[in-house]
Amino acid sequence: MKSLQDLDIFVRTVDSGSLSATARALDLTPAAASAALKRLEAELGVALFVRSTRSLRLTQEGALFLEHCRPALAALQQVQGQLAGGRAGGLRGTLQLAAPSDLGRNVLLPWLDAFQAEHPGIDIRLQLADRVANVYSEPVDAAFRYGKPQDSSLVALPLAADHRRVLCAAPAYLAAHGMPDTPHALAEHQGLCFMLGEDVHDRWRFWDAAGQEVVVRVRSRNVANDGDVVRRWAVLGRGIAYKSYFDAADDLAAGRLVPLCPGWTTEAVPLFLVAPSRRQFTPLVRALRDFVAGHLQALMERAPR
């Protein structure tokens, strides 16, 4: 289908930043790929790219078209795959996802492998970073994100609304420094802090049995902008971490980390699947959402009370 291929060439060229790279990926000549873009621009009546000998960037019209083209193309490719395979219920297509580093590496990765094994017609492109992915400009269908987005224009599907942090440390650290009985005692301990940009998350919030909030500012010699590093430091006995439970679940189950201050309520960190519009939530994305949500619910049942 020529028009569908033209859309695919457009999106791939945006993602790679190179028309020649797109042509190689699709086994086309550069002239054929260029002709596809020109054909698309002629149909739309606008220029989609500003071209020079060394660069290729979207025009304002091109950026607007990309916002609507990407989800539409994903849906069309999925249907095309179903028809070609003769399996109307089969899932096919490419999932472009973004996730926080620790959640992606240590929680989502085996689940994505299992999802792909159930649906062999699916390709996955996964971006891992603790910075917040820009779902408007980056090649992402949906992003896993802790906390409800402040941007009201984003659409967020809940994955784990009741998820919370867990205060934890390695047995070796507790043997050397003692176990804090209450969050107030954290001021005498070494904290392991996460940093986003220049903002160090060193103010940890808790609630007692009466619902009274307690805010503790922890001391920290070890700060990282990667949540996986913070967890690894905790396992190595370098200090106390205040991690999302999902990130620490396997270490808690194996005894590599121990939950602290039972009876205190920790910070809520609900997990969402986020996209710029409902059009992004294709049947493929919704199937993944249901699959992951089921696994998360099972993991939540192991959480310390």
N, C-alpha and C positions, 0 to 999 in steps of 0.2 A: 504494500500500500504506500504509494509515493508520498502522500500528504503526511502520513504518520511518520515516515522516515525523515521527512523534512523537519518535523517538530523535534524528533529525537536528535538530529544533527544540531539543531539550535540549542537545545538544553545541554548536550554534551560539550559543545563549543564554549558555552558560558562556564561550565564546571571546570574544564581543562584550561581555558584561556588561550587555546590554540586550535585553529582550524585544521592544521596539518596533523595534530595529534588525534583529533576526532576522525579524520579521514583514515589514519592508520588503524585506529581501534575498530572501525567499521569495514575495513578492507575496501576503501574507496580511493579514487584518485583525488588529490586536492582540488582539481577542477570540478569534479562531480559534487564534492561537499560545498564548494563555493557556489555552484549553480543552485543547490538546494536552498541555501540562505537567500540568494537573490530572488528565487522563486517565491519564497515565503514573504520576503519584503514587498514584492510586487503585489501579492495577494492582499496584504494588509495595507498597502499604500503608505508605509512609513519605513524609515531606516531603523534597523534593530541594533546595529553596531556602528561605532566610529572606528574606522580602520586606518592603520598606518603601516609602514613597512615592518615595524617592530612590536606593535601592540594592537590589541583588539579589546574594546570596552563597550559596554552596553550604553545605548542612548537612554534618555528618560522613557521614551516609548517602549524600548526594548525591555527595560526593567519592569514596567507595568505588564507587558505581555508575558514575561517570565513568571511573574507571580501567579497568573492564571493558567499558564501553559503547563507548568510542572505537574500539578495534581491531575489536570485533564489528561496529560500524556500517560501518567502512571495508571490511571483508570483504563484508558484505551488499550494500553499494552497488556494489562491484566486480562481484559476480555478477549483480546486477540490470542493470548496464550491459551486460554480456556477453550476457545473455538478450535484452535489448531490441534490441541491435544485431544479433542473429542470428549473432554471431561468438564461439563458445565459447572460442577462443584469444585473443581480443582483451583488451587491458588497458584498464580504465577506472577512474576514481575520482580522489580528491584525495590528493596527497602533501604532507604537512606536514613540512618538514625544517628543521633548524638546522645551521649550519656556522660555523667560524671565518671572520673577515672576509676575510683575504687568500686563503685557499683557496676560499671561496665566490665572491668577485668574479672572480678571475683564473684559476681552474682549473675549478671545478665549473660555473660559469654556462654556458659554451658547450656543455658535455656535457649539462647538463639540457635545454638548448634542442634538442640533437640527439635526446635520448631522447623528448622531447615530440613532435618531428617524426615519429618512428617510431610513436608511439602517441598520435594526436590526441585520444583520449578521456580523456587525463590532464590534470588541473589541478595546478599546483604552488604551494604557499605556502612561501616561503623566508625564514627568519630568519637574519640575519648579525650575529654578535657574538662577541667573543673571550672573554667570560665563558662559563662552563660552563652550558649550557642545562639547566634542570630538566625532565627528560623526564617526571616524574611529574605536575607541576602545569601545565606550559605546553602549549599546543595543538601538540604535536610528535609525529609518528609515529616518527621516528628522528632521531638527531643524528650528524653527522660529528664525530669527536673524536680528537685526537692523544693517544696514551698509553692504556694499558689502564685502564679505570675502577677506582678503588679500592673503589667500592661493589660488593660481591659479589652484590648482588641484581639488578644490571643485566645485561642480555644484550648481548654485544659480538661482532659478526661482523667478522672481520679483512678489511681492504681492501688493506693494504700492510704486511705484518709486518716487512719488511726495510728500511723507509724510514728515512733518517737526515737529520741536519742537514747543512748545507754552510756553511763559513766563506767569506765572499765580500766583495768591495768593488768599487767602480767604477774603471775605468782612470784617471780623473782624480784620484781620491784616492791611488791607488798612485803616480802620477807625482809628486804633491806630497809624499808622506810615506814612500815606499818600501814594499817588499813584505816582510811578516814571513815569515821562513823557517821558524820553528817557533811553536807556540802560546805559548811563553815570551815571545816578542817582542811579544805583544799588549799587555803592560803599558805599552809605549811608544806605543801607538796609541789613537785615539779609537774607542770601542765605541758601537754603537747598540743600545739595550736595550729589551726588551719588559717591560711591567709588568702584572701581574694583581692587582687590588686594590692593596694597598700593597707587594706582593712584587715587587721588581725582579730580573729574571733576569740578574744581572751576574757570576755564577760559571759559566764555560764549561768543560766537561769534554772531554778528548781522551784518546786512548790511542796510545802509540807502537807500533812494530813488534813489540816484545817483550810488548805487552799491559799496560805500566805506565801507570797513570792519571795524568794531569796536570790540575790544576784551576787555572784562571787567573781572577783577579778583574779585570775590565776597568774602565777609567775611561770614564764616559759623560756628556756634556753633553746628549745627546738621548735621552729616554726617552718611550715612548708605550704606551698600553694598547690599541693597535690594531696588529696585525701588518702590515697594509697600509701604514701610515705608516712603520714601521721599514724595510720594503723600499724604499719611495719615497725615504726619506732616503739609503739605501745607493746607489741609482741616481743620486741627485744629487751623490754624492761627499762626503757629510757624515761618513762613517766606515766602520767594518767591522761587518758584520752576521753573526749566527750563526742562519741561517734554516732552517726546514724546506725540504728540497730542492724539494718540489712548488711551494712558494710562489715560489721563485727560478728555477725551471726555464726559463721563457721568457726571462728577463733573461740567464741564463747562455748560452743558445743564441744570443741576439742579440748577445752581447758587451757588453751594458750592465753586467754584473757578471762578475767573474773569480774562479774558485775559488782558495782559498789553502791553504797547508800540505799539499800532496799527500804521501801516505805516512802520514799520521796518520788514525786512525779517529775519526769524530765521534760525537756522541750519537745513540742510536736514538730515533726518534719514530714508532712504528708507528701507523698510522691505522686506526680502527675505525668501524663503523656501530653505534650504541648505541641500545637501547630498554629500557623497564622490564620487558618480558616477551616471551617467544617469540611470543605472540599478535599482537604488533605487527608481526612480520615476515610480513606478508601476501604473497601471490604478487606483488603490485605492488611492494612494498618489496624483495623478493628479486630481482626482475627489475632494479630500479634498481641494487642492490648489484652484481650480475654485470656490468652495463653499465659502471658506474664503475670496478670493479676491473680490467676489461680495459683501459680507457684509462690507468689508473694504472700498470699493468704496462708498457705501451708507453712511458710517460714515464720509468719507472725505468731502462729500457734506455739512456737518454741520460745518466744520472747520471755525474758525474766519478768516476773510480776512484782 
